[in-house]
Amino acid sequence: MTSTTRSADGTGNGNATPDADRYAIDTDPDRIDVGLVHHWLSTDAFWALGRSRDLVERSLRGSLNFGVYGPDGAQVAYARVVTDRATFAWLCDVYVDPAHRGRGLGVRLATAVRDHLAPYELKRTLLATLDAHELYAKVGFAPLPDPTTLMVLSAER
C-alpha cells in the first residue's frame, strides 16, 4: 500500500499545513528504516525508552508496519499494528519525528491505519495513550465504555 491518504475530514489536508499532502504513507516492510525507528523509540518515545534493537526488530517482524515518508523519500514517522486481521488489532509505537510535527501527520497516519484495517471488519482496534486522546478521537477512537472489562498480564509479576 502506498498512499497519500486523506485527513480525518476527507479533504486531503484538513488541519495540516499545505505541504502535508507531499508525504506518502506506505506499508511496505522493506521501506522501514529499522535503525531510525529503533533510535526514535529507544531514545525519545517515553513508552519505549531503552528498548533494544533486537526487540524493535522482532516487534516489526510480527506487526503490520506503517511508514510515513517525506518528499525526499526519507522516513519521518512510524506506527505498527499487531493484528490477527480477523477480530482484533492493537495500534502502537506511533511516532512522528519532531522536525515534522505540527503538520497533521499524526492524524494522517492514524487515519491510514484505520482505513487500511477497515476491510477486515475487526471487532475492535485498541490503543493506549497518555497524551494524544484528541488526535485519536479525530479518527474515531473513543475511551473504553467499561475499562473494567479489560485486564493486563504484565511482565512485572
Backbone as CSV, one residue per row, in Angstrom:
resi,resn,N_x,N_y,N_z,CA_x,CA_y,CA_z,C_x,C_y,C_z
1,MET,0.839,-1.177,0.000,0.000,0.000,0.000,0.879,1.232,0.000
2,THR,0.844,1.986,-1.010,1.405,3.325,-0.991,0.223,4.256,-1.060
3,SER,0.245,5.299,-0.264,-0.936,6.111,-0.156,-0.587,7.565,0.081
4,THR,-1.442,8.413,-0.379,-1.446,9.800,0.054,-2.796,9.991,0.721
5,THR,-3.011,9.268,1.812,-4.303,9.201,2.469,-4.840,10.580,2.815
6,ARG,-6.135,10.658,2.841,-6.818,11.890,3.208,-6.784,12.075,4.714
7,SER,-6.938,13.304,5.146,-7.023,13.578,6.576,-8.388,13.151,7.085
8,ALA,-8.584,13.264,8.386,-9.810,12.800,9.013,-11.052,13.456,8.414
9,ASP,-10.943,14.702,7.944,-12.108,15.358,7.372,-12.283,15.063,5.883
10,GLY,-11.387,14.253,5.307,-11.529,13.818,3.925,-11.075,14.815,2.882
11,THR,-10.538,15.947,3.282,-10.201,16.974,2.314,-8.811,16.844,1.734
12,GLY,-7.976,16.055,2.357,-6.619,15.922,1.857,-5.615,16.622,2.727
13,ASN,-5.979,17.746,3.356,-5.028,18.355,4.279,-5.660,18.852,5.564
14,GLY,-6.944,18.879,5.682,-7.622,19.159,6.938,-6.921,20.196,7.785
15,ASN,-6.477,19.789,8.957,-5.791,20.684,9.878,-4.306,20.776,9.558
16,ALA,-3.871,20.144,8.519,-2.450,20.070,8.191,-2.009,21.302,7.422
17,THR,-0.711,21.486,7.376,-0.151,22.545,6.559,-0.237,22.121,5.098
18,PRO,-0.155,23.073,4.162,-0.322,22.734,2.747,0.651,21.676,2.231
19,ASP,1.834,21.557,2.818,2.785,20.580,2.290,2.555,19.171,2.830
20,ALA,1.570,18.988,3.713,1.329,17.665,4.298,0.988,16.625,3.228
21,ASP,0.351,17.031,2.140,-0.009,16.082,1.091,1.207,15.581,0.318
22,ARG,2.352,16.174,0.548,3.569,15.733,-0.140,4.196,14.532,0.567
23,TYR,3.607,14.089,1.667,4.082,12.924,2.407,3.330,11.685,1.942
24,ALA,4.029,10.576,1.876,3.409,9.312,1.475,3.400,8.359,2.663
25,ILE,2.342,7.567,2.755,2.221,6.543,3.787,2.247,5.197,3.092
26,ASP,3.069,4.295,3.608,3.311,3.022,2.932,3.419,1.903,3.965
27,THR,2.921,0.729,3.622,3.032,-0.443,4.495,4.091,-1.426,4.016
28,ASP,4.897,-1.037,3.061,5.952,-1.916,2.563,7.014,-2.092,3.656
29,PRO,7.159,-3.312,4.196,8.134,-3.505,5.281,9.571,-3.249,4.855
30,ASP,9.863,-3.378,3.581,11.229,-3.149,3.110,11.625,-1.670,3.130
31,ARG,10.641,-0.781,3.197,10.949,0.652,3.248,11.230,1.146,4.659
32,ILE,10.836,0.387,5.661,11.014,0.826,7.051,12.504,0.933,7.367
33,ASP,12.910,2.064,7.892,14.288,2.278,8.329,14.374,1.797,9.779
34,VAL,14.723,0.531,9.955,14.708,-0.100,11.272,15.624,0.628,12.247
35,GLY,16.793,1.035,11.796,17.714,1.769,12.665,17.120,3.072,13.158
36,LEU,16.435,3.789,12.277,15.811,5.048,12.645,14.655,4.818,13.609
37,VAL,13.810,3.825,13.322,12.697,3.511,14.215,13.233,3.128,15.597
38,HIS,14.271,2.300,15.632,14.871,1.940,16.911,15.365,3.186,17.644
39,HIS,16.032,4.070,16.934,16.533,5.303,17.556,15.380,6.115,18.140
40,TRP,14.336,6.340,17.343,13.197,7.115,17.826,12.607,6.505,19.093
41,LEU,12.314,5.202,19.015,11.638,4.560,20.131,12.523,4.488,21.369
42,SER,13.764,4.090,21.197,14.620,3.835,22.357,15.175,5.095,23.011
43,THR,15.163,6.209,22.284,15.743,7.428,22.860,14.751,8.567,23.075
44,ASP,13.569,8.535,22.438,12.670,9.679,22.525,11.229,9.327,22.873
45,ALA,10.806,8.105,22.698,9.427,7.711,22.983,9.340,7.243,24.436
46,PHE,8.642,7.989,25.284,8.651,7.705,26.722,8.215,6.281,27.050
47,TRP,7.376,5.672,26.227,6.886,4.319,26.489,7.887,3.239,26.084
48,ALA,8.930,3.606,25.365,9.854,2.592,24.841,11.320,2.937,25.113
49,LEU,11.572,3.861,26.011,12.952,4.269,26.285,13.810,3.059,26.643
50,GLY,14.949,2.963,25.989,15.867,1.860,26.258,15.533,0.556,25.568
51,ARG,14.495,0.537,24.760,14.124,-0.698,24.050,15.287,-1.131,23.167
52,SER,15.628,-2.404,23.211,16.785,-2.903,22.451,16.480,-2.986,20.962
53,ARG,17.523,-2.950,20.178,17.384,-3.093,18.723,16.751,-4.440,18.391
54,ASP,17.170,-5.504,19.077,16.606,-6.831,18.845,15.103,-6.841,19.094
55,LEU,14.661,-6.215,20.167,13.231,-6.173,20.477,12.468,-5.387,19.416
56,VAL,13.023,-4.277,18.966,12.383,-3.494,17.904,12.270,-4.336,16.630
57,GLU,13.348,-5.021,16.255,13.317,-5.853,15.048,12.269,-6.950,15.165
58,ARG,12.196,-7.620,16.311,11.203,-8.683,16.493,9.784,-8.125,16.444
59,SER,9.577,-6.942,17.039,8.242,-6.348,17.032,7.819,-5.960,15.617
60,LEU,8.754,-5.465,14.822,8.440,-5.118,13.433,8.073,-6.354,12.624
61,ARG,8.807,-7.432,12.826,8.534,-8.666,12.068,7.144,-9.225,12.355
62,GLY,6.654,-9.019,13.579,5.349,-9.559,13.951,4.207,-8.587,13.789
63,SER,4.424,-7.496,13.077,3.417,-6.441,13.002,3.171,-5.987,11.563
64,LEU,2.059,-5.306,11.387,1.763,-4.568,10.161,2.325,-3.177,10.380
65,ASN,3.313,-2.791,9.593,4.055,-1.546,9.799,3.621,-0.467,8.816
66,PHE,3.563,0.763,9.325,3.224,1.923,8.518,4.365,2.921,8.619
67,GLY,4.900,3.313,7.487,5.913,4.354,7.446,5.360,5.576,6.752
68,VAL,5.767,6.738,7.221,5.436,7.995,6.546,6.743,8.531,5.996
69,TYR,6.704,8.923,4.722,7.918,9.330,4.009,7.735,10.737,3.463
70,GLY,8.758,11.557,3.685,8.735,12.933,3.223,8.934,13.042,1.731
71,PRO,8.858,14.252,1.209,9.026,14.483,-0.224,10.338,13.941,-0.782
72,ASP,11.373,13.875,0.067,12.666,13.353,-0.375,12.777,11.833,-0.213
73,GLY,11.714,11.196,0.268,11.705,9.739,0.439,12.181,9.266,1.788
74,ALA,12.679,10.171,2.628,13.160,9.786,3.954,11.985,9.517,4.890
75,GLN,12.142,8.528,5.746,11.091,8.202,6.700,11.014,9.274,7.779
76,VAL,9.780,9.727,8.081,9.586,10.791,9.065,8.617,10.396,10.176
77,ALA,7.976,9.237,10.048,7.036,8.790,11.085,6.836,7.278,10.952
78,TYR,6.258,6.708,12.002,6.097,5.253,12.057,4.918,4.898,12.965
79,ALA,4.264,3.812,12.643,3.273,3.188,13.522,3.240,1.707,13.180
80,ARG,2.856,0.904,14.165,2.691,-0.508,13.877,1.396,-1.002,14.484
81,VAL,0.870,-2.062,13.875,-0.374,-2.667,14.317,-0.122,-4.151,14.514
82,VAL,-0.501,-4.642,15.675,-0.474,-6.074,15.957,-1.903,-6.556,15.744
83,THR,-2.088,-7.500,14.821,-3.447,-7.913,14.471,-3.494,-9.342,13.948
84,ASP,-4.659,-9.953,14.129,-4.911,-11.257,13.509,-5.653,-11.089,12.176
85,ARG,-5.951,-9.857,11.810,-6.661,-9.495,10.582,-8.047,-10.138,10.483
86,ALA,-8.593,-10.506,11.644,-9.919,-11.112,11.646,-10.833,-10.508,12.714
87,THR,-10.321,-10.333,13.942,-11.172,-9.854,15.019,-10.589,-8.700,15.823
88,PHE,-9.261,-8.537,15.821,-8.642,-7.621,16.785,-7.388,-6.971,16.212
89,ALA,-7.141,-5.741,16.658,-5.885,-5.055,16.329,-5.493,-4.151,17.488
90,TRP,-4.190,-3.964,17.620,-3.612,-3.076,18.632,-2.693,-2.102,17.906
91,LEU,-3.028,-0.827,17.936,-2.198,0.217,17.335,-1.182,0.672,18.374
92,CYS,0.092,0.667,18.002,1.121,1.022,18.982,2.343,1.634,18.299
93,ASP,3.246,2.127,19.130,4.517,2.706,18.687,4.328,3.776,17.614
94,VAL,3.322,4.606,17.784,3.087,5.710,16.850,4.073,6.823,17.194
95,TYR,4.849,7.228,16.196,5.894,8.225,16.424,6.061,9.094,15.184
96,VAL,6.088,10.412,15.395,6.381,11.376,14.333,7.659,12.118,14.718
97,ASP,8.616,12.146,13.805,9.872,12.848,14.050,9.573,14.287,14.460
98,PRO,10.236,14.780,15.519,9.957,16.144,15.990,10.037,17.214,14.902
99,ALA,10.915,17.072,13.933,11.052,18.075,12.869,9.841,18.107,11.944
100,HIS,8.980,17.089,12.026,7.819,17.015,11.129,6.496,17.104,11.876
101,ARG,6.550,17.365,13.156,5.323,17.506,13.946,4.640,18.827,13.624
102,GLY,3.341,18.874,13.902,2.576,20.087,13.654,2.090,20.220,12.228
103,ARG,2.217,19.167,11.451,1.797,19.188,10.043,0.619,18.263,9.779
104,GLY,0.026,17.736,10.835,-1.114,16.842,10.686,-0.746,15.409,10.371
105,LEU,0.532,15.073,10.475,0.965,13.718,10.095,0.466,12.653,11.061
106,GLY,0.327,12.986,12.343,-0.196,12.014,13.300,-1.620,11.613,12.955
107,VAL,-2.442,12.591,12.633,-3.822,12.306,12.238,-3.849,11.536,10.917
108,ARG,-3.025,11.947,9.961,-2.985,11.225,8.673,-2.557,9.784,8.873
109,LEU,-1.584,9.554,9.739,-1.103,8.206,9.987,-2.183,7.368,10.658
110,ALA,-2.828,7.904,11.677,-3.906,7.173,12.349,-5.068,6.908,11.391
111,THR,-5.357,7.856,10.519,-6.409,7.668,9.512,-6.037,6.554,8.538
112,ALA,-4.782,6.534,8.112,-4.325,5.483,7.199,-4.443,4.106,7.842
113,VAL,-4.094,4.023,9.115,-4.232,2.748,9.828,-5.699,2.340,9.868
114,ARG,-6.565,3.251,10.294,-7.999,2.957,10.361,-8.524,2.483,9.006
115,ASP,-8.193,3.210,7.958,-8.707,2.870,6.630,-8.131,1.559,6.115
116,HIS,-6.873,1.290,6.421,-6.247,0.033,5.991,-6.900,-1.166,6.680
117,LEU,-7.269,-1.001,7.944,-7.879,-2.099,8.699,-9.364,-2.289,8.401
118,ALA,-10.027,-1.287,7.860,-11.477,-1.332,7.645,-11.961,-2.573,6.894
119,PRO,-11.314,-3.011,5.811,-11.816,-4.185,5.090,-11.821,-5.478,5.915
120,TYR,-11.048,-5.523,6.988,-11.012,-6.724,7.823,-12.229,-6.843,8.734
121,GLU,-12.990,-5.771,8.873,-14.178,-5.743,9.718,-13.889,-6.272,11.121
122,LEU,-12.817,-5.755,11.709,-12.404,-6.166,13.045,-13.451,-5.777,14.081
123,LYS,-13.569,-6.590,15.113,-14.499,-6.261,16.194,-14.020,-5.034,16.958
124,ARG,-12.707,-4.935,17.182,-12.179,-3.760,17.869,-10.711,-3.548,17.548
125,THR,-10.339,-2.288,17.584,-8.937,-1.865,17.489,-8.665,-1.019,18.720
126,LEU,-7.665,-1.410,19.472,-7.326,-0.708,20.702,-6.011,0.048,20.547
127,LEU,-5.812,1.002,21.421,-4.525,1.675,21.574,-4.472,2.197,22.991
128,ALA,-3.284,2.534,23.420,-3.096,3.169,24.724,-2.362,4.482,24.485
129,THR,-2.824,5.534,25.146,-2.164,6.830,25.015,-2.262,7.586,26.328
130,LEU,-1.212,8.293,26.651,-1.233,9.163,27.827,-1.510,10.608,27.457
131,ASP,-1.217,10.984,26.197,-1.231,12.404,25.871,-1.795,12.764,24.499
132,ALA,-2.369,11.808,23.783,-2.828,12.126,22.419,-4.292,11.752,22.198
133,HIS,-5.108,11.843,23.239,-6.517,11.473,23.121,-7.241,12.263,22.028
134,GLU,-6.983,13.561,21.946,-7.658,14.394,20.947,-7.288,13.987,19.530
135,LEU,-6.022,13.662,19.311,-5.577,13.230,17.981,-6.348,11.979,17.562
136,TYR,-6.389,10.964,18.416,-7.038,9.704,18.052,-8.556,9.843,17.959
137,ALA,-9.133,10.746,18.745,-10.575,10.982,18.657,-10.962,11.502,17.273
138,LYS,-10.071,12.254,16.628,-10.352,12.787,15.295,-10.576,11.696,14.259
139,VAL,-10.061,10.494,14.505,-10.236,9.409,13.531,-11.176,8.328,14.051
140,GLY,-11.856,8.595,15.184,-12.901,7.696,15.639,-12.632,6.910,16.913
141,PHE,-11.432,6.995,17.470,-11.167,6.301,18.726,-11.911,7.002,19.861
142,ALA,-12.356,6.204,20.825,-13.074,6.733,21.984,-12.617,5.971,23.231
143,PRO,-12.794,6.580,24.405,-12.448,5.851,25.628,-13.272,4.559,25.722
144,LEU,-12.700,3.583,26.386,-13.431,2.334,26.593,-14.710,2.610,27.371
145,PRO,-15.835,2.049,26.935,-17.079,2.277,27.676,-16.996,1.716,29.099
146,ASP,-16.317,0.594,29.256,-16.177,-0.016,30.569,-14.765,-0.592,30.694
147,PRO,-13.818,0.229,31.139,-12.432,-0.240,31.212,-12.226,-1.407,32.174
148,THR,-13.206,-1.665,33.031,-13.051,-2.786,33.961,-13.173,-4.137,33.268
149,THR,-13.569,-4.134,31.984,-13.679,-5.410,31.265,-12.337,-5.890,30.715
150,LEU,-11.330,-5.027,30.716,-10.011,-5.401,30.221,-9.073,-5.676,31.384
151,MET,-8.182,-6.611,31.152,-7.159,-6.919,32.150,-5.820,-6.989,31.438
152,VAL,-4.747,-6.954,32.186,-3.413,-6.988,31.615,-2.585,-8.046,32.332
153,LEU,-1.781,-8.751,31.572,-0.784,-9.661,32.117,0.549,-8.967,31.928
154,SER,1.088,-8.422,32.980,2.291,-7.611,32.901,3.539,-8.448,33.130
155,ALA,4.646,-8.002,32.539,5.923,-8.676,32.731,6.398,-8.542,34.170
156,GLU,5.938,-7.520,34.868,6.326,-7.304,36.274,5.405,-8.102,37.179
157,ARG,5.590,-9.426,37.222,4.727,-10.278,38.054,5.350,-10.540,39.381
